């Protein structure tokens, strides 16, 4: 039993010292840096530049919608379609999950329900 554990740890140590581990470590560092750069870019686009924003969204039928995002609520988007110029209120749940994630990065700026006095 003891020799099997030692054999396992010796293989583990040789793997960590090997080229494969160094390559995997470099790839992991590159993935983390690219993810951080993408997150910083999205933060600047969303929080600093804010509304209105021109973008393309995808609905659940994989159709691309060119829009001009005016503002969003917790459940709806206030958009103007760039191709027709018409104003719409669009449900966020009708979007593709990736577009929903993209929209949820933007701050909620308005509410459809008026507060009670």
ROSE-4610 file (N, C-alpha, C; in Angstrom, 1 decimal, always signed):
// ROSE-4610
residu = [X/X/X/X/X/X/X/X/X/X/X/X/X/X/X/X/X/X/X/X/X/X/X/X/X/X/X/X/X/X/X/X/X/X/X/X/X/X/X/X/X/X/X/X/X/X/X/X/X/X/X/X/X/X/X/X/X/X/X/X/X/X/X/X/X/X/X/X/X/X/X/X/X/X/X/X/X/X/X/X/X/X/X/X/X/X/X/X/X/X/X/X/X/X/X/X/X/X/X/X/X/X/X/X/X/X/X/X/X/X/X/X/X/X/X/X/X/X/X/X/X/X/X/X/X/X/X/X/X/X/X/X/X/X/X/X/X/X/X/X/X/X/X/X/X/X/X/X/X/X/X/X/X/X/X/X/X/X/X/X/X/X/X/X/X/X/X/X/X/X/X/X/X/X/X/X/X/X/X/X/X/X/X/X/X/X/X/X/X/X/X/X/X/X/X/X/X/X/X/X/X/X/X/X/X/X/X/X/X/X/X/X/X/X/X/X/X/X/X/X/X/X/X/X/X/X/X/X/X/X/X/X/X/X/X/X/X/X/X/X/X/X/X/X/X/X/X/X/X/X/X/X/X/X/X/X/X/X/X/X/X/X/X/X/X/X/X/X/X/X/X/X/X/X/X/X/X/X/X/X/X/X/X/X/X/X/X/X/X/X/X/X/X/X/X/X/X/X/X/X/X/X/X/X/X/X/X/X/X/X/X/X/X/X/X/X/X/X/X/X/X/X/X/X/X/X/X/X/X/X/X/X/X/X/X/X/X/X/X/X/X/X/X/X/X/X/X/X/X/X/X]
num = [1/1/1/2/2/2/3/3/3/4/4/4/5/5/5/6/6/6/7/7/7/8/8/8/9/9/9/10/10/10/11/11/11/12/12/12/13/13/13/14/14/14/15/15/15/16/16/16/17/17/17/18/18/18/19/19/19/20/20/20/21/21/21/22/22/22/23/23/23/24/24/24/25/25/25/26/26/26/27/27/27/28/28/28/29/29/29/30/30/30/31/31/31/32/32/32/33/33/33/34/34/34/35/35/35/36/36/36/37/37/37/38/38/38/39/39/39/40/40/40/41/41/41/42/42/42/43/43/43/44/44/44/45/45/45/46/46/46/47/47/47/48/48/48/49/49/49/50/50/50/51/51/51/52/52/52/53/53/53/54/54/54/55/55/55/56/56/56/57/57/57/58/58/58/59/59/59/60/60/60/61/61/61/62/62/62/63/63/63/64/64/64/65/65/65/66/66/66/67/67/67/68/68/68/69/69/69/70/70/70/71/71/71/72/72/72/73/73/73/74/74/74/75/75/75/76/76/76/77/77/77/78/78/78/79/79/79/80/80/80/81/81/81/82/82/82/83/83/83/84/84/84/85/85/85/86/86/86/87/87/87/88/88/88/89/89/89/90/90/90/91/91/91/92/92/92/93/93/93/94/94/94/95/95/95/96/96/96/97/97/97/98/98/98/99/99/99/100/100/100/101/101/101/102/102/102/103/103/103/104/104/104/105/105/105/106/106/106/107/107/107/108/108/108/109/109/109/110/110/110/111/111/111/112/112/112/113/113/113/114/114/114/115/115/115/116/116/116/117/117/117]
x = [+0.8/+0.0/+0.9/+1.9/+2.7/+3.5/+3.9/+4.7/+3.8/+2.5/+1.6/+1.4/+1.3/+1.1/+2.4/+3.6/+4.8/+4.9/+4.5/+4.6/+3.7/+2.5/+1.5/+2.1/+2.6/+3.2/+4.4/+5.2/+6.4/+5.9/+4.9/+4.3/+3.8/+3.1/+2.5/+3.6/+4.7/+5.8/+6.4/+6.6/+7.2/+6.3/+5.0/+4.1/+4.1/+4.2/+4.3/+5.6/+6.6/+7.9/+8.0/+7.1/+7.2/+6.7/+6.9/+6.5/+5.0/+4.3/+2.9/+2.2/+2.7/+2.1/+2.4/+3.6/+4.0/+3.1/+2.8/+2.0/+0.5/+0.0/-1.3/-1.4/-0.4/-0.3/-0.4/+0.4/+0.4/-1.0/-1.6/-2.9/-3.9/-3.9/-4.8/-4.6/-3.3/-3.0/-3.6/-3.4/-3.9/-5.5/-6.1/-7.6/-8.1/-7.4/-7.8/-7.6/-6.4/-6.2/-7.2/-7.5/-8.5/-9.9/-10.2/-11.5/-11.5/-10.5/-10.4/-10.5/-9.8/-9.9/-11.3/-12.0/-13.3/-14.2/-14.1/-14.9/-14.7/-13.4/-13.1/-13.8/-13.7/-14.3/-15.8/-16.4/-17.9/-18.3/-17.5/-17.8/-17.7/-16.7/-16.6/-17.7/-18.0/-19.1/-20.5/-20.7/-22.0/-22.1/-21.2/-21.3/-20.8/-19.8/-19.3/-20.0/-20.2/-20.8/-22.4/-22.9/-24.3/-25.3/-26.4/-27.5/-27.4/-27.9/-28.4/-27.3/-27.6/-26.5/-27.0/-26.2/-26.5/-25.9/-26.7/-26.3/-27.1/-26.7/-27.4/-27.8/-29.0/-29.5/-30.0/-30.1/-30.6/-31.8/-32.9/-34.0/-33.9/-34.9/-34.9/-34.9/-35.3/-35.3/-34.0/-33.0/-31.7/-31.8/-32.7/-32.8/-32.0/-31.2/-30.5/-31.4/-31.4/-32.3/-31.4/-31.2/-30.4/-31.2/-30.7/-31.5/-30.7/-31.5/-30.9/-31.5/-30.8/-31.3/-31.4/-32.6/-32.9/-32.7/-33.3/-33.2/-33.8/-33.7/-34.3/-34.9/-35.9/-36.4/-36.0/-36.5/-36.1/-36.6/-37.7/-38.3/-38.4/-38.2/-38.5/-37.4/-37.2/-36.3/-37.1/-36.6/-37.2/-36.2/-36.6/-35.7/-36.3/-35.5/-35.9/-35.1/-35.9/-35.2/-34.5/-33.3/-32.5/-32.9/-33.5/-33.8/-35.2/-36.1/-37.4/-37.6/-36.9/-37.0/-38.2/-38.9/-40.0/-39.6/-40.4/-40.1/-40.9/-40.2/-40.8/-40.5/-41.3/-41.0/-41.0/-39.8/-39.5/-39.2/-39.8/-39.5/-38.1/-37.4/-36.1/-36.1/-37.1/-37.2/-37.4/-37.8/-37.9/-36.6/-35.5/-34.2/-33.5/-32.5/-31.6/-30.9/-30.6/-29.9/-28.6/-27.8/-26.6/-27.0/-28.0/-28.5/-29.1/-29.7/-30.3/-29.1/-28.1/-26.9/-26.3/-26.2/-25.6/-26.5/-27.8/-28.7/-28.7/-28.5/-28.5/-27.2/-26.3/-25.1/-25.5/-26.5/-26.9/-27.7/-27.5/-28.3/-29.8/-30.6/-32.0/-32.2/-32.8/-33.0/-34.4/-35.3/-36.7/-37.6/-38.8/-39.8/-41.1/-41.7/-43.0/-44.2/-43.9/-44.9/-44.7/-45.7/-45.5/-45.6/-44.7/-44.8/-46.1/-46.5/-47.7/-47.4/-48.3/-48.1/-48.9]
y = [-1.2/+0.0/+1.2/+1.2/+2.4/+2.6/+1.6/+1.7/+2.2/+1.9/+2.4/+3.9/+4.4/+5.8/+6.5/+6.0/+6.6/+6.7/+5.6/+5.5/+6.6/+6.7/+7.7/+9.2/+9.4/+10.8/+11.1/+10.0/+10.3/+10.6/+9.9/+10.3/+11.7/+12.0/+13.4/+14.4/+14.2/+15.2/+15.3/+14.2/+14.3/+15.0/+14.8/+15.5/+17.0/+17.4/+18.8/+19.5/+18.7/+19.2/+19.1/+18.5/+18.2/+19.3/+19.2/+20.2/+20.3/+19.2/+19.2/+20.1/+20.0/+20.9/+22.3/+22.6/+24.0/+24.6/+23.7/+24.1/+24.4/+23.5/+23.6/+24.9/+25.2/+26.4/+27.6/+27.7/+28.8/+29.0/+27.9/+28.0/+28.5/+28.1/+28.5/+30.0/+30.5/+31.9/+32.7/+32.2/+32.9/+33.0/+32.0/+32.0/+33.0/+33.0/+33.9/+35.4/+35.6/+37.0/+37.5/+36.6/+36.9/+37.1/+36.3/+36.5/+37.8/+38.2/+39.4/+40.6/+40.5/+41.6/+41.8/+40.6/+40.7/+41.3/+40.9/+41.5/+43.0/+43.4/+44.8/+45.6/+45.1/+45.7/+45.8/+44.7/+44.7/+45.7/+45.8/+46.8/+48.2/+48.5/+49.8/+50.2/+49.2/+49.5/+49.7/+48.8/+48.9/+50.0/+50.1/+51.0/+52.4/+52.6/+53.9/+54.6/+53.9/+54.5/+54.5/+53.4/+53.4/+53.4/+54.0/+54.1/+55.4/+55.5/+54.4/+53.6/+52.4/+51.5/+50.8/+50.8/+50.0/+48.6/+47.6/+46.3/+45.3/+44.1/+43.0/+42.0/+41.6/+40.5/+39.4/+38.2/+37.0/+36.5/+36.2/+35.7/+34.1/+33.5/+32.0/+31.2/+31.9/+31.2/+31.5/+32.0/+32.3/+33.3/+34.3/+35.4/+36.6/+37.3/+38.4/+39.7/+40.4/+41.6/+42.8/+43.7/+44.9/+46.0/+46.4/+47.3/+48.5/+49.4/+50.6/+50.5/+50.1/+49.9/+51.2/+51.6/+52.9/+52.7/+51.7/+51.4/+50.0/+49.5/+48.2/+48.2/+47.4/+47.1/+45.8/+45.2/+43.9/+42.8/+43.1/+42.1/+42.4/+43.7/+44.2/+45.1/+45.2/+46.1/+47.2/+48.4/+49.5/+49.7/+49.3/+49.3/+50.0/+50.4/+50.9/+50.0/+49.4/+48.5/+49.4/+49.1/+49.9/+49.7/+48.6/+48.3/+49.0/+49.1/+49.7/+51.0/+51.3/+52.6/+52.6/+51.5/+51.4/+51.1/+51.7/+51.5/+50.3/+49.4/+48.2/+48.1/+47.4/+46.9/+45.4/+44.8/+43.4/+42.7/+41.5/+40.7/+40.1/+40.2/+39.7/+38.1/+37.5/+36.1/+35.5/+36.4/+35.9/+35.9/+36.3/+36.3/+35.0/+34.8/+33.6/+33.8/+32.7/+32.8/+33.6/+33.6/+34.4/+35.9/+36.2/+37.6/+38.1/+37.2/+37.5/+37.8/+37.0/+37.3/+38.6/+38.9/+40.2/+41.4/+41.2/+42.3/+42.5/+41.4/+41.5/+42.2/+42.5/+43.3/+44.7/+45.2/+46.6/+46.9/+48.1/+48.5/+48.7/+48.4/+48.7/+50.2/+50.9/+52.3/+52.8/+51.9/+52.4/+51.2/+51.6/+50.5/+50.8/+49.7/+49.8/+50.0/+49.7/+49.8/+51.1/+52.0/+53.2/+53.0/+53.6/+53.4/+53.9/+53.3/+53.7/+54.9/+55.8/+56.9/+56.7]
z = [+0.0/+0.0/+0.0/+0.9/+1.0/-0.3/-1.0/-2.2/-3.4/-3.3/-4.4/-4.2/-3.0/-2.7/-3.1/-2.8/-3.2/-4.7/-5.4/-6.8/-7.4/-6.9/-7.3/-7.2/-6.0/-5.7/-6.6/-6.8/-7.7/-9.1/-9.6/-10.9/-10.9/-9.9/-9.7/-9.7/-9.0/-9.0/-10.3/-11.0/-12.3/-13.3/-13.2/-14.0/-13.8/-12.5/-12.2/-12.7/-12.7/-13.2/-14.7/-15.3/-16.8/-17.7/-19.0/-19.9/-20.1/-19.9/-20.1/-19.0/-17.8/-16.8/-17.0/-17.5/-17.8/-18.9/-19.9/-21.0/-20.5/-19.7/-19.2/-18.3/-17.5/-16.7/-17.5/-18.6/-19.5/-20.2/-20.6/-21.2/-20.2/-19.0/-17.9/-17.7/-17.6/-17.4/-18.5/-19.8/-20.9/-20.9/-20.5/-20.4/-19.4/-18.2/-17.2/-17.6/-18.3/-18.8/-19.8/-20.7/-21.8/-21.1/-20.2/-19.5/-18.7/-18.1/-17.4/-18.3/-19.4/-20.4/-21.0/-21.3/-21.8/-20.7/-19.4/-18.4/-18.2/-18.3/-18.2/-19.4/-20.6/-21.7/-21.6/-21.1/-20.9/-19.9/-18.8/-17.7/-18.2/-19.0/-19.6/-20.5/-21.4/-22.3/-21.6/-20.6/-19.9/-18.9/-18.0/-16.9/-17.2/-18.0/-18.3/-19.5/-20.6/-21.7/-21.5/-21.0/-20.6/-21.8/-21.6/-22.6/-23.4/-24.5/-25.4/-26.0/-26.4/-26.9/-28.2/-29.2/-30.4/-30.3/-30.6/-30.4/-31.2/-31.3/-31.9/-30.9/-30.8/-29.9/-30.7/-30.0/-30.7/-29.9/-30.7/-30.0/-29.9/-29.3/-29.1/-30.4/-31.5/-32.8/-33.6/-32.9/-33.5/-34.6/-34.5/-35.4/-34.8/-35.5/-35.0/-35.2/-34.1/-34.0/-33.9/-34.9/-34.7/-33.9/-32.8/-31.9/-31.5/-31.0/-30.3/-28.9/-27.9/-26.6/-25.9/-25.5/-24.8/-23.3/-22.7/-21.3/-21.1/-19.8/-19.5/-18.1/-17.9/-16.6/-16.2/-15.1/-14.7/-15.6/-16.4/-17.2/-18.7/-19.0/-20.4/-20.9/-22.2/-22.9/-23.6/-23.5/-24.3/-25.4/-26.7/-27.8/-29.0/-29.9/-31.2/-32.2/-33.1/-34.1/-35.1/-35.4/-36.3/-37.7/-38.1/-39.4/-39.8/-38.9/-39.1/-38.5/-37.4/-36.7/-35.8/-35.5/-34.7/-33.2/-32.3/-30.9/-30.4/-29.5/-29.0/-27.5/-26.8/-25.5/-25.6/-25.3/-25.6/-24.3/-24.2/-23.0/-23.0/-21.9/-21.8/-21.9/-21.4/-21.4/-22.8/-23.8/-25.2/-26.0/-25.3/-25.9/-25.7/-26.5/-26.4/-25.1/-24.4/-23.1/-23.1/-24.1/-24.2/-24.3/-25.0/-25.1/-23.8/-23.1/-21.8/-20.8/-20.8/-20.0/-20.3/-21.6/-22.1/-21.6/-21.6/-21.2/-19.7/-18.9/-17.5/-17.0/-17.8/-17.4/-17.3/-18.1/-18.1/-16.9/-16.3/-15.1/-15.4/-14.5/-14.6/-14.4/-15.4/-15.4/-15.2/-15.4/-15.3/-14.8/-14.5/-14.0/-14.8/-15.2/-15.8/-14.8/-13.6/-12.5/-11.8/-11.7/-10.9/-9.4/-8.7/-7.2/-6.6/-5.5/-4.8/-3.9/-3.8/-2.9/-1.6]
